[in-house]
Amino acid sequence: MMPLTIADEGKEYTIQRIGGNPETRQHLADLGFVAGSKICVVSEAAGNLIVNVKNSRVGIGKDLAMKIMI
């Protein structure tokens, strides 16, 4: 497993685990980041990511991306 922050752009991954406190995990789940979901990094700028997850594009900061393990 590795954090989402070091994923290659354009490659599809499967979310293995979501870390963080319960509020953070719930926030990410509300955005569609749940274990077993497919995810693809569209672009990265200064550690912030735009990703495709569950047929939606979502922008997340580096701190949240570090909690998503692929």
N, C-alpha and C positions, 0 to 999 in steps of 0.2 A: 504494500500500500504506500501511496505517496499523497501529499496534499495537492489540491487542485491548482495551487499557484505554480507548480512546475510541470503542468500538463502541456503537451504540444498543441499549438493552434491547429484546428481543423480535424483533429483525431477524436474519435468517439470513445468514451470511457463509461464504465458503470460505477455509480456511487457505491462504495463499500460500507462507509460509516460516516455519521455526522457527530462531531464532538461539540464541546461547549456546555454551558449551563442549560437548564431546561428552557429558559426563555429564548435563548439563541437557537436551540434546536427547533423549537416551535416556530420561530420566525422563519427559519430556513425551510421548514416543512410547508409553511403557508406559501412560500415562493415556489414550491415544487421540488425542493432538494430533499429527497428521501432515499434511503438505501434501496438499491436495486434499479433506480432510474438511470437512463442513459443521459449522458451530458457531453457537450462538445464546446470547447473554448473557441469563440468567434474571433476575439481580439483581446489584446492586453496592452495596457498603458500605465506605467508607473506602479505596477503591481495590482491595479484594478482590472477586473475582468468583465467582458461581456460574454455570456454563455447561452447556448441553446439548451433548455431543459423542458421536457414535456411540451414540445412544440411552441415554446415561448422564448423570447430573448429577454434575459435578465442581466442587469449590471450589478456586480457586487464588489465590495472593497476587499483589499488584501487580507484584512483581519478575519472576515467571514470566510474567504476562500481557503484560509489555512485550516479551518475547522471541517472542511469537506474532504474526506479521504476517498481516493479512487484506486 
